[in-house]
Amino acid sequence: MPFEETLSLLDSPQINWKYVTAVLLVAQYVFETCLEFRQCRFLESLRGSGSIQKEIHHEKEKENEQAYAVAKVKFSMVSKTLVLLRWLITIRLELYLKLWMLSGYFTMSSSGIFPSWINDSGFAHSFVFVSVIQVLAFCFHLPLDYYEHFVLEETYGVNKQTIGRFVLNTVKTTGVSLVAISTVTAWFLESLADVGYKYYCYLGYVILGANVTFATLVPALVAPFVNKFRPLADSQLKTAIETLTAGEKFPLAKIHMDHVHETNRRSNWSYYSAVYFIGVPWSKQLILYDVLTEYCTTDEIVALTAYVIGLWKMNHSVMKILAMPVSTLWVLSLYLACIHNKSLYTSFGFANEQPFLIGCLLFMDVWSALESFPKFVLNLASRYFVHEADKFVKDKGYLDKLCSLLLKFSEGETTSKTKVDWAYSTLHNAEPLLSERFSALGYGSEEESDKYD
């Protein structure tokens, strides 16, 4: 199989996988630290500015919020440095090999704890190893968690934890992890140990097909039975939407109102999902949440509809549908490149045996070192789609109405209005924040932009 032959190129004794993994981890650390340094410098530049003083009435409260934001970023930088050192030490000292041998010795010396069939299957060895890994991870993160809650947050008056609650939550979380997660992880991984390449190839095709099916056919067939749809009555709103869709050649078949239950009206939904469409490419049904008519004007609803039409017109919806299976296939390919790679096992000291569980951990190490880069690219594309749709709305003359709607549904939120460095925000947010969208649109005067950022 050509795919297997391609993967076999990575299974070469000439590749020093310990060095490759370490370089990838350092590269990711440098990348994320540079972005956090940009954000820290950006926040520092806002201190004492007139625009920030308008956000919070009391100067002390303003200074405290800004100082806390800077401190959080600095704490994150220190935490990431410690995590990097932990990974490099793990790689350099071959701790996986030592812990695997230690857990194997413990399993054999306490064979009476587990039934013989469990010991023979290798489950007990895997269970002990996963438990040891979790205990060590707990010991590593505990001081950081304590410092974050009872030093950092306490200093700026935002800590909502108590020592008793912190200890109780920690004990419960650790207990559940040791018993449940270790058991499930060990059993699940052992059950996949003998699965071959073809299974994962078929799985990738199934994911791709399921994603396309659930994004197109299933909503059109299932949604009318699950949701409370009713046709939009003849009105100024219906006429305006039909005029908009006709002008953009959107294949509109029907317009429905979707009833939002009273308990969800201001909590479990957002403007992103308040207008959407379902159906096949040549026949679409446009769905509006009925709650929109209570909180928004006709022009604001049309503006939000124009935003959705903009995503459709520029094929952003199709690209988003395809992005998920492509991302999944990339992860599966990387997994297959690691899980049966003898040179990878050998580099980390497992020359005589290649435990499947260790292969999974090595894959996760490699993936964690690469994760930030594809995430940044995907978020960059997603944010570009939003900005393009916003520009489409602006070109149609609905800028003010869209922005007023966004402001209505951002009341009570602070994250969406926070000023951030664009690169830092791209890594952490798949959608641009409200302040970023307003800035890109050039909405309002400088004073108005500062007011809502």
Secondary structure as GFF3:
##gff-version 3
##sequence-region A 1 453
A	DSSP	alpha_helix	2	8	.	.	.	ID=ss1
A	DSSP	alpha_helix	17	46	.	.	.	ID=ss2
A	DSSP	alpha_helix	50	55	.	.	.	ID=ss3
A	DSSP	alpha_helix	59	92	.	.	.	ID=ss4
A	DSSP	alpha_helix	95	109	.	.	.	ID=ss5
A	DSSP	alpha_helix	116	121	.	.	.	ID=ss6
A	DSSP	alpha_helix	123	147	.	.	.	ID=ss7
A	DSSP	pi_helix	148	152	.	.	.	ID=ss8
A	DSSP	alpha_helix	153	155	.	.	.	ID=ss9
A	DSSP	alpha_helix	163	176	.	.	.	ID=ss10
A	DSSP	pi_helix	177	181	.	.	.	ID=ss11
A	DSSP	alpha_helix	182	191	.	.	.	ID=ss12
A	DSSP	alpha_helix	197	226	.	.	.	ID=ss13
A	DSSP	beta_strand	229	231	.	.	.	ID=ss14
A	DSSP	alpha_helix	236	247	.	.	.	ID=ss15
A	DSSP	beta_strand	252	258	.	.	.	ID=ss16
A	DSSP	three_ten_helix	262	264	.	.	.	ID=ss17
A	DSSP	alpha_helix	271	274	.	.	.	ID=ss18
A	DSSP	beta_strand	275	280	.	.	.	ID=ss19
A	DSSP	beta_strand	283	289	.	.	.	ID=ss20
A	DSSP	alpha_helix	292	295	.	.	.	ID=ss21
A	DSSP	alpha_helix	298	313	.	.	.	ID=ss22
A	DSSP	alpha_helix	316	339	.	.	.	ID=ss23
A	DSSP	alpha_helix	342	347	.	.	.	ID=ss24
A	DSSP	alpha_helix	356	370	.	.	.	ID=ss25
A	DSSP	alpha_helix	372	395	.	.	.	ID=ss26
A	DSSP	alpha_helix	399	408	.	.	.	ID=ss27
A	DSSP	three_ten_helix	415	417	.	.	.	ID=ss28
A	DSSP	alpha_helix	422	428	.	.	.	ID=ss29
A	DSSP	alpha_helix	434	441	.	.	.	ID=ss30
A	DSSP	alpha_helix	446	452	.	.	.	ID=ss31
###
